[in-house]
Amino acid sequence: MRVALAAEPTDTVELAPDGRPYYESVATPSPVTRGGLDRKLAARAAIQAGLLGLLISMIPILGIVLTGALAVFLYRRAGGSALAAGAASRLGGAAGTVTFAISSFLMVVRIVVFHAQQEYQDVMVKVAQILGLDPKGPDVQEMIHMIMTPMGLAMTLLFSFIIGVALAAIGGAVAASLAKPRS
């Protein structure tokens, strides 16, 4: 990290290439990114919202959207400034990533370490029934068997990640637009 001290103006001041005195043109490190997010506050808000999102995500679909909105609320409460929709969307997506990472880790540990494959298969059968498919049909049985392979589990995690982060990002953007200061 570079630290530049401001020089006292004298009669002979060295000019930077942009024409300003050198001591005014030295860039100082800032925790704020170009989107207007304070990185430290954003990371804290995303982690807090992601952890709370584990509980909130018990509400199907809406829970992950609320996780993204919660991240924006926590950031605004800590920083006191409103976020643009793009920055809020990134913050919500970060909270969704935290929630996904923790819940996926717990799911994989449960399936692999505690040998809960049968329980996972039972959940897949229930999902097939909810979708109106015959769970005893050969196509559905083949799909369930394919999902239980390592590649199938990886694809399930990938799609869950994409959907979870997208929904949390939408929640962040909606929260920012609803919490926008009125002019």
C-alpha positions in Angstrom: 0.0 0.0 0.0 1.4 3.4 -0.9 0.9 6.4 1.3 1.5 9.8 -0.2 1.8 12.9 1.9 0.5 16.2 0.4 3.3 18.5 -0.4 3.2 22.1 0.6 2.5 24.3 -2.4 5.6 26.3 -3.3 6.6 28.4 -6.3 8.0 25.3 -8.1 5.4 22.5 -7.9 5.9 19.4 -10.0 2.9 18.9 -12.3 1.4 15.5 -13.0 0.6 14.5 -16.6 -3.0 15.7 -16.2 -1.9 19.2 -15.3 -2.7 19.1 -11.6 0.0 19.5 -8.9 1.5 16.1 -8.3 0.3 15.9 -4.6 -3.3 16.3 -5.8 -3.1 13.7 -8.5 -1.8 10.8 -6.3 -4.6 8.2 -6.1 -5.4 7.2 -2.6 -6.7 3.7 -2.0 -10.3 3.5 -1.3 -12.5 0.7 -0.2 -15.3 1.9 -2.5 -15.6 0.1 -5.8 -16.8 1.8 -9.0 -20.3 0.7 -8.3 -20.5 2.6 -5.1 -20.2 -0.3 -2.7 -18.0 -0.1 0.4 -16.3 -3.5 0.2 -16.0 -4.0 3.9 -19.6 -3.1 4.6 -20.8 -5.1 1.6 -18.9 -8.2 2.7 -20.3 -7.9 6.2 -23.8 -7.4 5.0 -23.6 -10.3 2.5 -22.3 -12.7 5.1 -24.8 -11.7 7.7 -27.7 -11.9 5.3 -26.4 -15.2 3.9 -26.3 -16.8 7.3 -29.8 -15.5 8.1 -30.8 -16.7 4.6 -30.3 -20.3 5.7 -33.3 -19.8 8.0 -35.2 -17.6 5.6 -34.7 -20.0 2.7 -37.1 -22.4 4.4 -39.8 -20.4 2.6 -39.5 -21.8 -0.9 -38.3 -19.4 -3.6 -39.4 -16.3 -1.7 -36.9 -17.0 1.0 -33.8 -16.5 -1.2 -35.3 -13.3 -2.7 -35.8 -12.0 0.9 -32.1 -12.9 1.6 -31.0 -10.6 -1.2 -33.3 -7.8 0.1 -32.0 -8.4 3.7 -28.4 -7.8 2.5 -29.4 -4.4 1.0 -31.2 -3.5 4.3 -28.2 -4.5 6.4 -25.8 -2.6 4.1 -28.0 0.5 4.2 -28.4 0.3 8.0 -24.6 0.0 8.5 -23.6 2.5 5.9 -26.5 4.9 5.9 -26.5 5.3 2.1 -28.9 4.1 -0.5 -27.6 1.8 -3.3 -28.3 1.9 -7.0 -30.1 -1.1 -8.3 -27.0 -2.6 -10.0 -24.9 -2.4 -6.8 -27.8 -3.8 -4.7 -28.2 -6.6 -7.2 -24.5 -7.5 -6.8 -24.9 -7.3 -3.0 -28.0 -9.6 -3.1 -26.1 -12.0 -5.4 -23.3 -12.1 -2.9 -25.7 -12.9 -0.1 -27.2 -15.7 -2.2 -23.8 -17.1 -2.9 -23.1 -17.3 0.9 -26.4 -19.0 1.5 -25.8 -21.4 -1.4 -22.3 -22.3 -0.2 -23.2 -23.1 3.3 -26.4 -25.0 2.5 -24.6 -27.0 -0.3 -21.8 -27.9 2.0 -24.3 -29.1 4.6 -26.2 -31.0 2.0 -23.1 -32.8 0.6 -21.9 -33.6 4.1 -25.3 -35.1 5.0 -25.5 -37.2 1.8 -21.9 -38.4 1.7 -20.9 -38.6 5.4 -24.2 -39.6 6.9 -25.2 -41.8 3.9 -28.5 -40.1 3.4 -28.8 -41.1 -0.3 -32.1 -42.8 0.2 -33.6 -39.8 1.9 -32.4 -37.7 -1.0 -34.0 -40.2 -3.5 -37.3 -40.0 -1.5 -37.3 -36.2 -1.9 -36.7 -36.6 -5.6 -39.7 -39.0 -5.8 -41.9 -36.5 -4.0 -40.8 -33.8 -6.4 -41.7 -36.0 -9.3 -45.1 -36.6 -7.8 -45.7 -32.9 -7.3 -44.8 -32.3 -11.0 -47.4 -34.9 -11.9 -44.9 -37.6 -13.1 -45.2 -41.3 -12.3 -42.4 -41.9 -9.9 -42.3 -45.6 -10.7 -42.0 -45.0 -14.5 -38.7 -46.0 -16.1 -37.9 -42.5 -17.3 -38.3 -41.0 -13.8 -36.3 -43.8 -12.2 -33.5 -43.3 -14.7 -33.5 -39.6 -14.0 -33.4 -40.1 -10.2 -30.5 -42.6 -10.7 -28.7 -40.2 -12.9 -29.1 -37.3 -10.3 -27.5 -39.6 -7.7 -24.3 -39.9 -9.6 -21.4 -37.4 -8.8 -22.0 -35.7 -12.2 -25.7 -35.5 -11.5 -25.1 -34.0 -8.1 -22.7 -31.5 -9.6 -25.3 -30.4 -12.2 -27.9 -30.1 -9.5 -25.6 -27.9 -7.5 -24.7 -25.8 -10.5 -28.4 -25.2 -11.4 -29.2 -24.5 -7.8 -26.4 -21.9 -7.6 -27.5 -20.1 -10.7 -31.1 -19.9 -9.7 -30.3 -19.0 -6.1 -27.9 -16.2 -7.0 -30.3 -14.9 -9.6 -33.2 -14.8 -7.2 -31.1 -13.2 -4.4 -29.9 -10.6 -6.9 -33.5 -9.8 -7.9 -34.3 -9.4 -4.3 -31.4 -7.0 -3.8 -32.5 -4.9 -6.8 -36.1 -4.8 -5.7 -35.1 -3.8 -2.2 -33.0 -1.0 -3.5 -35.7 0.4 -5.7 -38.2 0.2 -2.9 -35.9 1.8 -0.4 -34.8 4.6 -2.8 -35.1 8.0 -1.1 -38.0 10.0 -2.5 -37.2 13.3 -4.1 
